[in-house]
Amino acid sequence: MHQPSSSSCRVATDITLSEQPGPAASPIQPPHSRRQWLRRSAASIAGLSCADFLTHFAAHGMPEDPKAEALAADATQASHQPKFLLYWYLEGGWCGYDMFNPVNTENNVVHRLDDISQERYRVLEWGQDDHTISTHGNIRHGYLADAGRELLGDMAVVSSMHTGSGHSRDRLKVHMGSYGLKQTEERQPDERSVMQAFAEVYGQEFVLPHLSWHWWLSDGELNEVQYSGRRGYYHALGPAHAHTIYAGTPAKLRKMLLQIEESAGDEVASRVDQFLNEAHRQILDDQNIHAVRSYHSARKIYQQLAAKGRQLDRTQISTLFRDGELREHFRVRAADELITYRSVNGNKARSKFSPNTNVQAMMSYEMMRAGLSCCFFIESRDVRRFDSHNSRKNLWRGEKQTPVGNSNQTTMMREDLWDPLIALVDRLKNTEYADTGNALFDYTNIVVTSEFGRSIHGNVDGILKKKISEEKKASEIGGQDISSHWQVTSCAFLGGDVRGDAQFGRVGEATLMAIPIMPDGSLDPAYDPTTGELIDGREKSPQSSIPNHGDIYATALLLSGIDPTGKGRNERPPLRFICRDS
C-alpha cells in the first residue's frame, strides 16, 4: 500500500453529485438476527437497548406502573449524567501555520532569499489586514480562524502538537489514539475508537447512540480487499450500543429509523415484558442498571413525542431534517444533501457517502434534541478537499515570474467548519436539555481536528548534493512540494466542560516545530518562546512533552467524565488543563 509523506497526492478535480445512499453498517438488525442475538445473550435483560423499549411501547403502549417508573427515574438520576461528544474533522490537513499554530514570517513568494531552504511561502495576501496573525482574548491565531472568532471565548486551543504525515494512518490515530497501531492488522476486542469508548459508557439508553459521517474506504490509498473485515477502522468494536452507525444522508437516516420502527419481534417483546413485570427487583439489581437507563430514557422519549404522535411514528420520522427554519439556520441547500465522488492517485472515484458538514451538523442537533443519539463524528464531505499540495514552481507565473502565492484555505474553512459550527453551537446554547433548566451545550464537548498540518517550506540540501546536472537540480527544486503533509498541527476543544478562552503551547517561528509543554500547560522554560529553539546551556525538561492524537483521544473522554485509562489501547494521558474545573 502506498503511504505518501512529502510526495503529492494526485486528486481528480472533477466531483460528481449523487443521491445514491451510503453503505449500510448499522447495528440495528432485522428481527431474525435480533432474536438470535437475544438467545445468545448471557444477560438478555441487561442487554436490552432503548430501541427495544421504544418499539415495544409503540406496539403495546406505555406500561401503567408509576412506582416502577419512579424507581427507574431515581436509579437513573443517581447513576448517570447526560453527556454528548462531537468530533469535527477536516480531512486532508489544514495549514496550521495559518490556523491555531500561527507563525509570523516573511513571505518569500515576494521577497526571495539566497538560501532557498530558509524561504517561507505564504498566500499572496499575507500581511494584509485580513491575512495576518491576530489575538482575541487569550488566543493567538492565524487568519484561517478569523471566521470563528465568536467561538473563541468557549474554546481551548492546543497549539503544540505533532502527528505524522500519512492520510489513512494518521486519521486512524484520530479515531483510535496512540499505541502500536498497525492499520493492516485486524482490530482486537479490547481496541476502541474514541467514539466507541464514549458510547460504551453513555450510549445504552439511546436509539442510535453513535452516528458517524466518515467512511474508512473512501480513502483512495486503501485497497478494498486488503482492508476487508476487521482491518483499518472497524465499526463493530465493543458492545452493540457502541458500534458505529454510518448516518449518511438525511434520507438514509430517516429510512434507518423507519426500519427500527418495524423491527420489534416477538422475542424482543417478551424480553421487554419480562423486564417490566419484574421491574421492582430488576431496578435493584446493579447488573441491570443499563436496562434501567434504557427503560427510563425510552419512557421519557416516548412521552416527549406522544403529544405529536406515537414515538417513531412514520409520519413523525418523515419530518426529520425537513424543518424549513432549521435548514435556513444551517444554510442548507439542496446540493448540500448530496454525496460527492473523487479519485485519488488514479484510483477509482471514492465517496464518504456523506452530505455536507452543515447538513451533518443539523442532523446531529436534531438527533440530540430528540434524545435519539449521543455522539457524532462529523467530517468534511469531499475527499481530500484540504489536501492543498503545491510545487515551488507554481508560486510564480509566466516569464516575469509574477507572484501567485500558496493555496488559500479561507473559503474551505468557513464553509466546512466555521459557519456550520457557529450555527450548531448557537442552537445547543439555546435549547434546553429535557427539563434540566440547562442548555444542551452544557452537556456537550466538541473536538475540532485534522490528521496533520501542511508545510510552508522545503529543504533543498538533499537535491543540491545529488550528482546530477544543474538543469536537473533546478527542475527538482522547482517541482518540490512545499505544501506537503506536515507533522506540526493543532486542535481545539469547546463545550460545557472546557476551559474557554485558553491556549496551550506554541510553534517556534524559527524552528517551525512545536514547543514542548509542561503538565500544567505552560511552555517548557528551556525553549525560547518565540523562536522555539532550545536556549543555550538548557536541557528539555523531563516532564515536558508534545501532544499527539492520543492525548486528544484521552482528553475528549476525560472531559466527558470518563477515566481514559483502559478505554481502548491508547497509551497517551489526557491534557487535564483543558478541563474547566482543573
DAWO-V358698 format. One record per residue. RES is the residue in one letter. OMEGA is omega in degrees with one decimal (* if undefined). NEAR is the number of other ideal C-beta (glycine too) atoms within 10 Angstrom. Layout:
[[RES & OMEGA & NEAR] [RES & OMEGA & NEAR]]
This chain:
[[M & -178.9 & 12] [H & 176.5 & 12] [Q & -177.4 & 15] [P & 173.7 & 18] [S & 179.2 & 14] [S & -179.4 & 14] [S & -174.7 & 13] [S & 170.8 & 17] [C & -178.1 & 18] [R & -177.4 & 15] [V & 179.0 & 18] [A & -177.3 & 17] [T & -177.3 & 6] [D & 176.7 & 9] [I & 178.6 & 16] [T & 179.3 & 12] [L & -177.5 & 11] [S & 173.8 & 12] [E & -179.6 & 10] [Q & -179.4 & 13] [P & -178.9 & 16] [G & -178.9 & 20] [P & -179.0 & 13] [A & 177.7 & 14] [A & -175.4 & 15] [S & 174.4 & 20] [P & 176.7 & 19] [I & -171.0 & 19] [Q & 175.4 & 14] [P & -172.9 & 11] [P & -176.0 & 15] [H & 177.3 & 10] [S & 179.2 & 12] [R & 178.0 & 21] [R & 177.6 & 16] [Q & 179.1 & 12] [W & -178.4 & 16] [L & 178.6 & 18] [R & -178.5 & 9] [R & -170.9 & 9] [S & 178.4 & 14] [A & 179.3 & 6] [A & -169.3 & 11] [S & 179.3 & 18] [I & 179.9 & 18] [A & -176.8 & 19] [G & 179.5 & 21] [L & -179.6 & 26] [S & 177.1 & 27] [C & -179.8 & 29] [A & 178.6 & 27] [D & 179.4 & 26] [F & -178.5 & 29] [L & -178.9 & 27] [T & 177.0 & 26] [H & 178.9 & 25] [F & -179.1 & 23] [A & -177.6 & 19] [A & -170.0 & 13] [H & 179.6 & 13] [G & -177.0 & 10] [M & 178.0 & 15] [P & 179.9 & 19] [E & -178.9 & 7] [D & -175.0 & 14] [P & -179.8 & 8] [K & 177.7 & 10] [A & 178.9 & 21] [E & 179.9 & 19] [A & 178.4 & 11] [L & 179.4 & 18] [A & 179.6 & 22] [A & 179.4 & 16] [D & -178.5 & 13] [A & -179.9 & 20] [T & -178.8 & 21] [Q & -177.0 & 10] [A & -171.4 & 8] [S & -169.0 & 12] [H & 171.0 & 19] [Q & -177.1 & 11] [P & 175.7 & 18] [K & 174.9 & 20] [F & 179.5 & 26] [L & -179.2 & 26] [L & 171.5 & 27] [Y & 176.3 & 25] [W & -167.9 & 26] [Y & 178.1 & 23] [L & -173.2 & 22] [E & 177.2 & 24] [G & 174.5 & 25] [G & 174.7 & 28] [W & 175.7 & 30] [C & -175.3 & 26] [G & 179.9 & 28] [Y & 174.9 & 28] [D & -174.7 & 29] [M & -174.6 & 28] [F & 167.3 & 27] [N & -170.8 & 29] [P & 172.8 & 24] [V & -179.9 & 22] [N & -177.7 & 14] [T & 169.9 & 18] [E & 177.0 & 14] [N & -175.8 & 20] [N & 165.3 & 18] [V & -179.1 & 20] [V & -177.6 & 14] [H & -176.2 & 10] [R & 176.6 & 11] [L & 175.4 & 11] [D & 178.8 & 6] [D & -175.3 & 8] [I & -178.5 & 19] [S & -179.4 & 14] [Q & -179.6 & 13] [E & 176.7 & 22] [R & -172.8 & 22] [Y & -178.4 & 22] [R & 175.6 & 25] [V & -176.2 & 22] [L & -176.9 & 17] [E & -175.0 & 15] [W & -179.5 & 23] [G & 174.5 & 13] [Q & -173.3 & 10] [D & -177.6 & 8] [D & 177.2 & 9] [H & -178.9 & 20] [T & 178.2 & 16] [I & -178.1 & 14] [S & 173.7 & 15] [T & 176.7 & 11] [H & -173.4 & 15] [G & 179.6 & 13] [N & -174.2 & 14] [I & 176.1 & 21] [R & -173.0 & 18] [H & 175.4 & 25] [G & -173.7 & 24] [Y & 178.9 & 23] [L & 178.5 & 25] [A & -176.9 & 28] [D & -176.3 & 18] [A & -179.7 & 18] [G & -174.6 & 23] [R & -176.2 & 15] [E & 178.9 & 12] [L & -170.8 & 19] [L & 178.6 & 22] [G & 177.9 & 14] [D & -166.8 & 19] [M & 169.4 & 26] [A & -174.4 & 27] [V & 173.7 & 26] [V & -174.8 & 27] [S & 173.7 & 27] [S & -176.3 & 27] [M & 175.0 & 28] [H & 177.7 & 18] [T & 174.5 & 29] [G & -177.1 & 19] [S & 178.7 & 20] [G & -177.1 & 20] [H & -173.7 & 25] [S & -178.8 & 20] [R & -174.7 & 21] [D & 172.2 & 21] [R & 175.3 & 27] [L & 177.0 & 21] [K & 173.8 & 23] [V & -179.7 & 26] [H & -165.1 & 26] [M & -176.3 & 26] [G & -173.3 & 29] [S & 174.6 & 19] [Y & -179.3 & 13] [G & -172.6 & 7] [L & 174.1 & 17] [K & -171.3 & 9] [Q & -179.5 & 21] [T & 178.3 & 11] [E & 178.4 & 12] [E & 177.1 & 11] [R & -176.1 & 21] [Q & -174.2 & 10] [P & -177.8 & 8] [D & 177.0 & 11] [E & 178.6 & 22] [R & 164.0 & 25] [S & -179.3 & 28] [V & 179.5 & 30] [M & 177.0 & 26] [Q & 177.7 & 28] [A & 177.5 & 29] [F & -176.5 & 26] [A & 177.7 & 28] [E & 179.7 & 21] [V & -170.2 & 18] [Y & -167.9 & 25] [G & -170.5 & 26] [Q & -171.9 & 26] [E & -176.2 & 26] [F & -179.8 & 28] [V & 177.2 & 29] [L & -169.3 & 23] [P & -165.7 & 29] [H & 179.6 & 28] [L & 178.3 & 28] [S & 177.4 & 28] [W & 171.3 & 26] [H & 175.1 & 23] [W & -170.8 & 22] [W & -174.4 & 22] [L & 172.7 & 17] [S & -179.1 & 23] [D & -177.1 & 24] [G & 178.2 & 23] [E & -168.2 & 17] [L & 176.2 & 23] [N & -173.7 & 12] [E & 178.7 & 10] [V & -178.2 & 6] [Q & -175.9 & 11] [Y & 175.5 & 19] [S & 176.3 & 10] [G & -172.6 & 8] [R & -175.4 & 16] [R & -178.7 & 16] [G & 175.0 & 21] [Y & -179.9 & 23] [Y & -169.2 & 20] [H & -168.4 & 20] [A & 174.8 & 14] [L & 179.1 & 22] [G & 179.3 & 21] [P & -174.8 & 16] [A & -176.9 & 19] [H & 175.7 & 26] [A & -174.0 & 25] [H & 178.4 & 22] [T & 174.5 & 27] [I & -179.4 & 21] [Y & -171.3 & 24] [A & -179.6 & 27] [G & -177.1 & 28] [T & 175.2 & 25] [P & -179.8 & 21] [A & -179.5 & 13] [K & -178.9 & 21] [L & 175.1 & 27] [R & 179.1 & 17] [K & 178.7 & 14] [M & 179.7 & 22] [L & 175.7 & 21] [L & 177.6 & 14] [Q & 177.4 & 14] [I & -178.7 & 20] [E & -177.9 & 20] [E & -166.2 & 13] [S & -176.9 & 19] [A & 176.9 & 23] [G & -178.8 & 18] [D & -178.3 & 9] [E & 178.5 & 17] [V & -178.7 & 24] [A & -179.4 & 15] [S & 177.7 & 13] [R & 177.7 & 22] [V & 178.0 & 26] [D & 179.4 & 13] [Q & 179.1 & 14] [F & -176.5 & 25] [L & -178.9 & 16] [N & -178.8 & 13] [E & -170.6 & 14] [A & -175.7 & 20] [H & -179.1 & 11] [R & -176.3 & 9] [Q & -178.4 & 23] [I & -178.8 & 24] [L & -178.1 & 11] [D & -175.2 & 13] [D & -176.5 & 9] [Q & -179.3 & 10] [N & -177.0 & 22] [I & 177.8 & 18] [H & 177.9 & 22] [A & 176.7 & 29] [V & 178.1 & 29] [R & -178.7 & 20] [S & 178.7 & 29] [Y & -177.0 & 31] [H & -179.7 & 23] [S & -179.1 & 25] [A & 179.5 & 28] [R & 179.6 & 22] [K & 179.5 & 18] [I & -179.0 & 23] [Y & -179.3 & 20] [Q & -178.5 & 13] [Q & -175.5 & 15] [L & -176.9 & 17] [A & -179.1 & 13] [A & -178.5 & 6] [K & -176.4 & 11] [G & -177.1 & 13] [R & -178.9 & 17] [Q & -177.9 & 25] [L & 173.0 & 24] [D & -175.3 & 15] [R & 178.4 & 13] [T & 179.5 & 9] [Q & -179.6 & 16] [I & -175.7 & 19] [S & 179.7 & 12] [T & -179.5 & 13] [L & 175.2 & 16] [F & -180.0 & 21] [R & -179.9 & 11] [D & -175.2 & 14] [G & -179.4 & 8] [E & 179.9 & 6] [L & 178.1 & 16] [R & 177.5 & 19] [E & 179.9 & 10] [H & 179.5 & 17] [F & 177.5 & 23] [R & -177.3 & 15] [V & 171.8 & 23] [R & -178.5 & 11] [A & -178.2 & 7] [A & -179.1 & 10] [D & -178.1 & 21] [E & -179.9 & 20] [L & 177.1 & 18] [I & -177.9 & 23] [T & 177.7 & 22] [Y & 178.3 & 20] [R & 178.2 & 20] [S & 178.0 & 18] [V & 177.6 & 21] [N & 175.6 & 15] [G & 178.4 & 8] [N & 179.6 & 16] [K & -178.1 & 9] [A & 179.5 & 16] [R & 178.7 & 21] [S & 172.4 & 21] [K & -179.6 & 26] [F & -174.9 & 24] [S & 170.3 & 27] [P & 179.3 & 28] [N & -174.8 & 25] [T & 178.3 & 26] [N & 176.6 & 25] [V & 177.1 & 25] [Q & 179.3 & 30] [A & 178.1 & 24] [M & 178.8 & 27] [M & 179.0 & 25] [S & -179.5 & 26] [Y & -179.2 & 23] [E & 180.0 & 20] [M & 175.5 & 24] [M & -177.9 & 25] [R & -179.7 & 16] [A & -179.2 & 17] [G & -176.4 & 20] [L & -177.8 & 24] [S & -177.5 & 23] [C & 178.8 & 29] [C & -168.7 & 30] [F & 173.7 & 26] [F & 179.0 & 25] [I & -178.4 & 30] [E & 176.0 & 21] [S & -170.6 & 26] [R & -170.7 & 24] [D & 179.7 & 22] [V & 175.1 & 25] [R & -179.8 & 24] [R & -177.8 & 19] [F & -178.0 & 21] [D & -168.0 & 22] [S & 176.8 & 18] [H & 178.3 & 23] [N & 175.9 & 21] [S & -178.6 & 15] [R & -177.2 & 21] [K & -178.7 & 15] [N & 179.7 & 16] [L & 179.1 & 22] [W & -175.3 & 16] [R & 171.7 & 11] [G & -177.9 & 7] [E & 180.0 & 6] [K & 179.5 & 7] [Q & 177.2 & 11] [T & -177.6 & 9] [P & 175.9 & 16] [V & 178.5 & 15] [G & -178.2 & 19] [N & -178.4 & 24] [S & -178.7 & 16] [N & -176.3 & 19] [Q & -173.5 & 23] [T & -177.6 & 17] [T & 179.1 & 9] [M & -179.2 & 19] [M & 179.9 & 23] [R & -176.0 & 16] [E & -173.2 & 18] [D & -178.7 & 25] [L & -163.8 & 25] [W & -177.5 & 20] [D & -179.7 & 18] [P & 178.9 & 26] [L & 176.2 & 22] [I & 178.9 & 17] [A & -179.5 & 20] [L & -178.8 & 28] [V & 178.0 & 23] [D & 179.6 & 16] [R & -179.1 & 22] [L & -179.3 & 24] [K & -175.3 & 14] [N & 176.6 & 10] [T & 178.8 & 13] [E & 176.6 & 12] [Y & -179.1 & 19] [A & 178.7 & 14] [D & -174.5 & 8] [T & -172.6 & 12] [G & 179.4 & 8] [N & 179.9 & 13] [A & 174.2 & 16] [L & -179.0 & 23] [F & -178.2 & 22] [D & -178.2 & 17] [Y & -172.2 & 22] [T & 171.2 & 29] [N & -174.7 & 27] [I & 176.1 & 27] [V & 177.7 & 23] [V & -172.6 & 26] [T & 174.6 & 22] [S & -175.5 & 26] [E & 178.5 & 26] [F & 177.0 & 29] [G & 179.5 & 29] [R & -179.9 & 29] [S & 174.2 & 27] [I & -174.6 & 26] [H & 176.7 & 21] [G & 179.8 & 19] [N & -176.7 & 12] [V & -176.3 & 17] [D & -179.7 & 9] [G & 178.5 & 10] [I & -178.1 & 19] [L & -178.7 & 14] [K & -178.7 & 9] [K & 177.8 & 10] [K & 178.8 & 4] [I & -178.0 & 12] [S & 177.9 & 9] [E & 178.5 & 8] [E & 178.9 & 8] [K & 177.2 & 11] [K & 179.8 & 15] [A & 179.5 & 12] [S & -179.2 & 14] [E & 178.0 & 16] [I & 178.6 & 17] [G & -178.3 & 13] [G & -178.4 & 13] [Q & 179.8 & 21] [D & -178.6 & 19] [I & 173.1 & 22] [S & -173.0 & 24] [S & 175.1 & 25] [H & -171.3 & 27] [W & -173.3 & 23] [Q & -177.8 & 18] [V & -178.9 & 24] [T & -175.9 & 31] [S & 172.5 & 28] [C & -178.5 & 28] [A & 175.3 & 27] [F & 167.6 & 26] [L & -178.9 & 25] [G & -174.4 & 26] [G & -177.3 & 21] [D & -173.9 & 20] [V & 173.3 & 22] [R & -175.7 & 18] [G & 179.6 & 18] [D & -176.6 & 15] [A & 179.0 & 20] [Q & -177.0 & 22] [F & 178.9 & 21] [G & -177.7 & 23] [R & 175.6 & 20] [V & 179.6 & 23] [G & -178.0 & 21] [E & 174.2 & 18] [A & -177.3 & 13] [T & -172.7 & 16] [L & 179.8 & 19] [M & -178.5 & 17] [A & 174.7 & 27] [I & 179.9 & 25] [P & 179.2 & 21] [I & -179.3 & 26] [M & -179.1 & 15] [P & 178.3 & 13] [D & 178.3 & 10] [G & 178.5 & 19] [S & 179.0 & 13] [L & 172.8 & 19] [D & -175.8 & 22] [P & 178.9 & 12] [A & -176.3 & 15] [Y & 173.7 & 24] [D & -173.7 & 18] [P & 178.9 & 14] [T & -177.2 & 13] [T & -176.2 & 13] [G & -177.7 & 21] [E & 176.1 & 14] [L & -178.2 & 17] [I & -179.4 & 13] [D & 178.0 & 6] [G & -179.5 & 6] [R & 176.5 & 12] [E & 177.5 & 9] [K & 177.4 & 12] [S & 177.3 & 15] [P & -179.6 & 6] [Q & -176.6 & 11] [S & -179.9 & 18] [S & 175.3 & 19] [I & -177.6 & 18] [P & 172.7 & 27] [N & -176.5 & 20] [H & 178.9 & 28] [G & 176.9 & 24] [D & -179.6 & 23] [I & 175.6 & 29] [Y & -176.9 & 28] [A & -179.0 & 28] [T & 178.4 & 28] [A & 178.5 & 29] [L & 179.6 & 25] [L & 177.7 & 21] [L & -178.1 & 27] [S & 178.1 & 24] [G & -178.9 & 13] [I & 172.4 & 20] [D & -174.6 & 11] [P & -179.6 & 22] [T & 178.0 & 11] [G & 176.2 & 10] [K & -171.4 & 21] [G & -177.9 & 24] [R & -178.3 & 17] [N & -175.8 & 28] [E & -175.0 & 12] [R & -179.0 & 19] [P & 176.7 & 16] [P & 173.6 & 24] [L & -171.3 & 24] [R & -178.5 & 15] [F & 175.9 & 18] [I & -174.9 & 25] [C & -178.2 & 17] [R & -174.5 & 13] [D & -178.1 & 6] [S & * & 13]]
